[in-house]
């Protein structure tokens, strides 16, 4: 149960108790009815508590209730940190992890628990007081007194309770749910008139007949468990008064005159000592203010003398209590969470089947070549050749990794290259209609400004129209080694890329190690300007970034290192593609064909090794034309664990939510972010270097509050998130 659930429960029970108090006040002239109303109120509160797991959330409550999550920052300290280098990355045991933030809900829960413990201690003290009194008392064997007791019990249709007296008893009272006992002061039954004794005994037996002791204890337990609910405490006095007045009606029904009984109560109150009765008991007399109302009710001949509620009225009140509790759940509830996965019914992976290849006129085409390109959460974008039978492309039944994109590319001589996304998609692809081929033309210049003749140019990326809102069609041509769309520049530096589909943006690159990679603006839109580039592209001399990757002083082979533009220091160079290098057997890497600019050089921590080590990035590396930057070394370290739980507003874990971290390993000044997915428990974990981290939910399907935290060496930091569904995005 979280803060929102507790707030819902407080409002629901408060609504019920407020109505109970108001209706009970109107029924004050009929104690039997008033007592039943108060007891049904307690039952309704308990019913709401028991049923709260099913009733605290509704699709459209009249009053939506949601707790705004709040945290308090505290210093993190750990006397005996466990070196994370000795911790297994798959199963980690941290004996004394300390969170960096404390939820306000944690404080509230602590205060609630302290209140429960103090009130429980007070209840236990009252019980010990009753035990002490009982041990000091002895049974009353007087035959005349026992006869009066038996007669009163018979009239109330109850078994005679035990009757005891003792010096520690201040005033007559009844106590004991399992062993009902009436306690009298020592020798009191010999000092009072017989009618006074009879009135007191009948009054206390009436409490037993109405199970007042059990209801008093139940109300007390409810007050302890839900002590912040003030209306529950306010119910105590009117409930006790109604019970006393109802027992007074029982005494009057036995034939004792009104005036005589009122006089007996007043005399008892005048002779009462400081303590009327222990907290576990019910006395014959109460406080002066309550006694005055009782005497007034006894002497008021117009008030109801009934001691029972008719069956129809009782059934009707029970139905009203049920209706009131149901109304409370309709009025106050936490809004039901919207479906967490708006793409639950989409096709999210590869599937067996076949896709027909059609001409622009819709006729089947033969002689096609087809490839399946997989990108996304895979170590490297990859492609595979697909089997084609007649005009059908055969899709294999093999599975694909989660959170990937599958794109089908089809080429038929004489037609434009076709490509379409196979997953994720809302509807399964049944056929692909090719288009007539179009061309894209452009011009390259050397760094000197002269025409770049004889340069090999190839298309590397195709961007198509959206098939579904928010999902751009794209094809990485560089992953398909057998498929090449390109040209060699002529004497004027011009080139033509043929066999392209219409309404497509074509990103192109040059295959020449002397020059830096072309910027991202090297694109041609085949739908504009007749497929001609809007500007000439001037080539730059290639720069290089070099360094070494080690772990515990030893070289690490096969490790990837990437470079991305620092958009804070070099905002005009965000069109640069950056670069990627892989370490050799000596741990050395080279990132080639870099253009001028300011870059962040980052260790690629994706894959199994990222669960064991991390590394601090090189931020703001300035690269000039044709320059070689050396000593960009990385030391792989165990780092620090950042972990947490992602839940929705009901406290339920949310799986497959992407959590991102910017920090020393992945500076916020570049786009590359360290990511992790939550598992079925809503749990995520990442390793980062010590230092300031920016942790956030990077999944666009959810909204939450990002957190800036400081990670210290040797401390496992826990960062939890409560997410809510993001509003649907509008696409025009």
C-alpha positions, -999 to 999 in steps of 0.1 A, spaced: 0 0 0 14 34 -10 6 70 0 -22 73 -26 -39 42 -12 -37 54 23 -51 88 13 -80 71 -6 -87 49 25 -87 80 48 -112 98 25 -135 68 21 -137 61 58 -140 98 66 -170 100 44 -187 70 60 -179 82 96 -192 117 88 -225 104 77 -227 80 107 -221 109 131 -247 130 114 -274 103 113 -266 92 148 -271 127 161 -305 128 145 -314 95 162 -302 106 197 -338 102 212 -338 65 203 -306 50 219 -312 15 205 -313 29 169 -284 53 176 -262 25 190 -269 3 160 -260 31 136 -226 36 153 -218 -1 152 -227 -3 116 -204 26 109 -175 6 124 -184 -24 103 -185 -2 72 -150 11 80 -136 -24 85 -153 -35 53 -136 -6 34 -102 -15 49 -105 -52 40 -118 -45 5 -94 -16 -2 -71 -37 -25 -101 -40 -49 -119 -8 -42 -91 19 -41 -88 22 -79 -116 31 -103 -116 42 -140 -135 75 -134 -139 84 -97 -159 115 -88 -129 128 -67 -96 114 -82 -70 109 -55 -33 108 -62 -3 115 -39 23 137 -54 56 118 -49 81 138 -28 116 130 -17 140 145 8 176 145 0 199 131 27 236 125 30 247 90 21 272 73 44 282 37 49 307 29 76 319 -4 61 314 -3 23 317 -35 3 342 -32 -26 321 -37 -57 351 -53 -75 344 -83 -54 307 -84 -61 293 -107 -87 274 -87 -113 246 -111 -118 238 -118 -82 249 -89 -60 248 -90 -22 252 -56 -5 249 -59 33 246 -23 41 233 -3 11 220 31 19 196 51 -4 205 86 -13 169 99 -10 141 92 15 105 93 4 82 115 24 60 84 25 87 67 45 85 94 72 47 92 73 48 55 77 73 58 105 51 84 123 20 61 118 39 32 132 51 52 163 15 62 170 3 26 167 30 14 191 22 41 217 -15 35 216 -10 -3 217 12 2 248 -16 22 264 -41 -6 257 -17 -32 271 -13 -11 303 -50 -9 307 -52 -47 305 -24 -51 331 -43 -27 354 -74 -49 351 -54 -80 359 -40 -63 390 -75 -53 401 -88 -89 396 -60 -104 416 -68 -82 446 -105 -91 445 -125 -120 459 -158 -136 448 -190 -124 465 -209 -155 480 -238 -136 495 -270 -156 486 -293 -126 484 -269 -107 461 -265 -138 439 -303 -141 436 -306 -105 424 -278 -112 399 -294 -144 386 -328 -127 382 -312 -98 362 -293 -123 340 -325 -143 333 -344 -112 323 -316 -102 299 -313 -139 286 -277 -141 296 -256 -164 317 -249 -150 352 -215 -133 352 -190 -136 380 -194 -111 409 -163 -99 427 -153 -72 452 -120 -57 463 -103 -27 478 -88 -16 445 -122 -12 429 -132 24 430 -167 21 415 -189 -6 401 -179 -18 365 -181 -48 342 -152 -62 323 -140 -94 306 -151 -105 271 -143 -142 277 -150 -142 314 -176 -115 321 -172 -102 356 -189 -74 376 -166 -57 400 -178 -39 432 -160 -19 458 -153 -39 490 -185 -43 511 -203 -19 488 -232 -43 484 -238 -42 522 -237 -4 523 -263 5 496 -300 0 494 -312 -32 477 -329 -12 448 -296 6 442 -277 -27 440 -303 -42 417 -302 -12 394 -264 -13 391 -263 -51 385 -291 -48 358 -272 -20 342 -240 -39 339 -257 -71 327 -274 -50 300 -239 -40 288 -231 -78 285 -264 -85 268 -256 -59 241 -219 -70 237 -208 -35 246 -174 -48 258 -166 -64 225 -177 -34 205 -157 -11 227 -126 -32 222 -132 -33 184 -136 4 183 -104 8 203 -84 -14 180 -97 6 150 -86 38 167 -52 23 172 -47 10 137 -61 42 120 -53 68 147 -49 97 122 -86 93 113 -100 119 138 -136 111 130 -130 76 143 -120 91 177 -150 114 176 -173 84 174 -161 72 208 -181 96 231 -215 94 213 -212 57 209 -206 53 247 -234 77 255 -259 57 233 -248 25 250 -252 39 285 -287 53 277 -298 20 262 -287 1 293 -306 27 313 -337 17 293 -332 -19 303 -331 -9 340 -363 11 337 -380 -17 319 -374 -39 350 -398 -17 370 -375 6 388 -390 41 390 -375 68 369 -368 92 397 -354 65 420 -330 53 393 -319 89 385 -313 95 422 -292 63 424 -270 74 395 -265 108 410 -256 94 444 -231 70 428 -215 99 409 -212 120 440 -195 91 459 -173 82 429 -136 84 434 -111 99 409 -109 68 386 -143 56 375 -132 23 360 -102 8 341 -100 13 303 -110 -23 296 -142 -20 316 -176 -1 315 -187 16 346 -222 22 359 -215 60 361 -195 82 337 -184 118 335 -206 145 349 -215 159 315 -225 125 302 -244 116 333 -264 148 331 -276 138 296 -285 104 309 -305 117 338 -323 141 315 -331 112 291 -343 90 321 -367 117 333 -379 127 298 -412 107 295 -414 116 257 -383 97 248 -384 62 234 -382 35 260 -376 8 234 -346 -15 240 -346 -32 206 -347 -22 170 -373 -39 148 -361 -64 122 -372 -43 92 -354 -12 105 -323 -33 113 -322 -48 78 -328 -14 63 -299 1 83 -276 -27 72 -285 -20 36 -279 17 41 -244 10 56 -235 -11 26 -248 16 2 -228 43 21 -196 23 19 -202 16 -18 -209 54 -24 -176 62 -7 -157 40 -31 -174 57 -60 -166 92 -47 -130 87 -37 -106 65 -56 -73 65 -74 -78 68 -111 -72 34 -128 -39 33 -146 -42 35 -184 -28 5 -203 9 7 -198 17 -7 -232 -1 12 -260 15 -13 -285 4 -45 -267 -14 -58 -298 13 -48 -323 36 -72 -341 69 -68 -321 91 -95 -336 99 -116 -366 72 -140 -378 70 -168 -403 51 -162 -435 54 -148 -469 52 -114 -485 41 -109 -521 62 -86 -544 40 -65 -567 46 -41 -595 33 -5 -594 2 -18 -611 -3 -45 -585 9 -75 -606 32 -102 -591 69 -96 -599 95 -124 -601 133 -122 -600 135 -103 -567 163 -103 -542 153 -97 -506 171 -90 -473 160 -86 -437 178 -59 -417 177 -59 -379 186 -28 -359 179 -16 -324 189 -36 -292 216 -57 -310 254 -54 -308 255 -44 -345 229 -38 -372 228 -70 -393 212 -83 -424 204 -117 -439 195 -128 -474 159 -142 -476 146 -169 -498 123 -159 -527 100 -183 -544 83 -169 -575 69 -135 -564 69 -144 -527 95 -135 -501 97 -162 -475 100 -150 -439 119 -174 -415 103 -186 -383 134 -177 -362 128 -152 -333 143 -118 -330 157 -100 -299 133 -77 -280 132 -40 -287 145 -43 -323 133 -31 -356 130 -54 -386 131 -39 -421 126 -58 -454 145 -46 -485 135 -59 -519 152 -52 -552 139 -61 -587 158 -48 -618 140 -19 -634 122 -8 -603 130 14 -574 144 -3 -543 116 -12 -519 118 -13 -481 92 -16 -454 92 -22 -416 81 -56 -406 81 -49 -369 71 -31 -348 39 -26 -368 2 -25 -360 -7 -48 -389 11 -76 -405 26 -69 -439 10 -91 -466 26 -76 -498 50 -49 -510 43 -28 -540 74 -15 -557 76 18 -575 92 32 -606 129 41 -601 140 77 -595 175 92 -592 194 114 -568 222 137 -580 248 157 -561 283 173 -563 314 169 -542 343 194 -538 378 189 -526 390 208 -495 406 233 -519 372 239 -535 380 222 -567 358 194 -581 363 161 -565 367 137 -595 369 99 -592 355 97 -557 334 66 -549 300 76 -536 274 52 -521 240 55 -505 242 45 -469 207 54 -455 172 56 -469 145 75 -449 109 69 -461 74 81 -451 58 71 -418 38 39 -419 24 45 -384 25 79 -365 59 83 -348 76 54 -367 98 65 -395 106 40 -422 144 36 -427 169 12 -442 206 10 -434 221 1 -467 256 -2 -453 245 -34 -435 238 -52 -468 271 -59 -484 256 -74 -516 234 -43 -522 252 -12 -535 235 20 -547 262 45 -558 284 61 -584 319 75 -591 321 113 -594 329 127 -629 353 154 -637 330 180 -623 325 161 -591 290 151 -599 274 117 -591 241 100 -598 225 74 -575 199 53 -594 171 28 -586 158 47 -557 121 48 -545 103 82 -547 96 103 -517 128 92 -500 156 110 -483 190 95 -493 220 98 -470 253 92 -488 289 87 -480 323 86 -498 346 55 -497 379 73 -494 400 71 -462 417 104 -470 385 123 -462 364 127 -431 329 112 -430 303 134 -446 280 153 -423 244 142 -417 233 171 -439 246 151 -469 211 140 -479 191 142 -510 153 143 -510 141 126 -541 107 143 -538 122 178 -540 142 198 -566 140 169 -591 161 147 -568 191 171 -569 211 180 -537 203 215 -524 240 223 -519 275 210 -529 294 191 -501 331 201 -495 352 172 -483 375 176 -452 408 159 -445 403 130 -421 413 133 -385 419 104 -361 413 97 -324 436 71 -307 438 55 -273 441 24 -253 416 4 -232 429 -15 -201 414 -34 -172 435 -40 -141 465 -28 -162 459 -54 -189 448 -46 -225 412 -53 -235 406 -66 -270 374 -62 -290 362 -33 -270 343 -5 -288 349 32 -283 327 59 -299 329 97 -305 299 120 -305 296 157 -310 296 178 -278 265 199 -285 273 223 -256 308 233 -268 302 228 -306 265 235 -313 272 242 -350 286 207 -356 257 186 -345 254 173 -380 286 153 -376 283 115 -376 310 110 -350 328 77 -353 335 43 -338 367 23 -331 374 -13 -318 405 -22 -298 430 -47 -311 449 -74 -292 470 -46 -275 439 -28 -264 446 1 -289 418 17 -309 416 43 -337 385 62 -346 391 72 -382 377 97 -407 367 123 -381 358 158 -391 366 190 -372 347 197 -341 344 191 -303 336 156 -293 330 134 -263 348 101 -266 329 74 -247 334 37 -239 306 15 -254 293 -2 -223 265 -22 -240 266 -59 -237 278 -83 -209 309 -63 -201 289 -33 -192 274 -53 -163 309 -57 -149 328 -25 -155 324 11 -165 348 40 -176 349 77 -174 344 94 -208 367 120 -223 346 151 -226 352 181 -249 380 167 -271 387 194 -298 396 179 -332 412 200 -360 414 193 -398 435 161 -404 447 161 -368 456 129 -349 446 130 -312 465 105 -290 463 92 -254 425 90 -252 429 60 -228 402 43 -208 406 23 -176 378 -1 -170 368 0 -133 341 -17 -113 324 16 -106 293 19 -85 259 3 -87 228 24 -94 196 3 -91 160 8 -83 124 -2 -87 99 14 -112 63 13 -101 30 28 -112 7 49 -90 -7 18 -74 27 5 -63 28 -23 -89 61 -29 -106 63 -19 -143 85 -40 -166 103 -31 -197 107 5 -189 139 22 -202 159 40 -176 187 64 -187 217 78 -169 239 107 -179 271 111 -159 309 108 -160 306 77 -183 280 94 -206 281 132 -204 248 151 -210 266 172 -236 262 144 -261 233 122 -272 247 89 -261 230 77 -229 235 46 -207 203 26 -207 188 -3 -188 154 -21 -190 133 -30 -159 126 -67 -154 93 -84 -144 99 -70 -108 103 -34 -121 140 -37 -112 169 -21 -131 206 -19 -124 236 -2 -140 273 5 -132 286 40 -134 317 58 -122 314 78 -90 302 113 -94 271 133 -102 245 114 -122 212 124 -139 188 95 -138 155 95 -156 129 74 -173 137 76 -210 106 56 -221 83 80 -240 53 60 -229 56 72 -193 61 104 -173 81 108 -141 104 132 -123 141 129 -132 166 129 -104 200 144 -99 220 123 -75 257 120 -64 272 85 -64 300 78 -40 326 50 -43 317 18 -24 280 27 -20 251 11 -38 227 39 -47 190 31 -50 169 54 -72 132 44 -75 106 59 -98 69 62 -98 57 65 -134 24 75 -149 12 70 -185 22 98 -208 -7 116 -226 -11 104 -262 9 124 -287 -8 142 -315 5 136 -350 -4 159 -378 
